[in-house]
Amino acid sequence: MPVSVLLVDDQPLVRAGFRLILESAPNVSVVGEASDGREAVREVRGLLPDVVLMDIRMPGVDGIQATRQIVEWARPLGHRVRVLALTTFDLDEYVIGVLRAGASGFLLKDVPPAELVSAVELVAGGASVISPTVLNRLLDRFAPLLPSPEAGPEPSADTLTVRERQVLRLAAKGWSNGEIAAHLVLGEATVKSHVGSILTKLGLRDRVQAVVHAYETGLVRPGQDDHPNEKTQEPPA
């Protein structure tokens, strides 16, 4: 079966160019198009494509929001819809935002045609694809935050209380202390105290290291619900 693809871009000429490239490949079939994120979500539900080739900068519902909605909708299905993001801009907030929303890859729009086809096929097969220039930027940004090979094993997040795990998950999603406090119905000072306790227990220097730790240990995963629910609840602090 050929890989079915939905094209999402607000520019008709761009969609036409991608369609021409992809339909020249024997193992790829373009099954539909959408001009914005809202239309993309609707088309995905009707067409159930293997891969969504998603632009990021679009009016209204952008590619990051659309990716999050598609991933959350498709998660319970046996057939997973994978998103491959493309953009003219390799800004860090776009890269991190769309990957955290659940995208399986990120490429720049100047990618050679053969590499675009290959990326679509790889993503459809369950792999992740990131443009080499984007990957280098991510490594440069996060490498100083990673633990050194000589360091001993990191303290486990299992040492945290249920409430501290909730706070860490939300902090890893980029929430401020005030937003976390409002969501968990806590005082902002209490949240700050929890953050301090998390850093101490995990042996981390600051909030940035805590976020990296949360992703490295799998406590938070790209595309995961922004509102974590625990099976066990602690009484309000």
Protein Blocks (a to p, Z undefined) as FASTA:
>chain_A
ZZddddddfbfklmmmmmmmmmmpmkbccfbdcfbfklmmmmmmmnopabdcddfbdghj
afklmmmmmmmmmmmpmbdcddddddfblcfklmmmmmmnopabdcdfkbcfklmmmmmm
mmmnopacddfklmmmmmmmmmmmpccfkbccdddfklpcfklmmmmmmmmnopafklmm
mmnopafklmmmmmmmmmmmnopablmlmmmmmmmnomacghiafbdcdfbdcddZZ
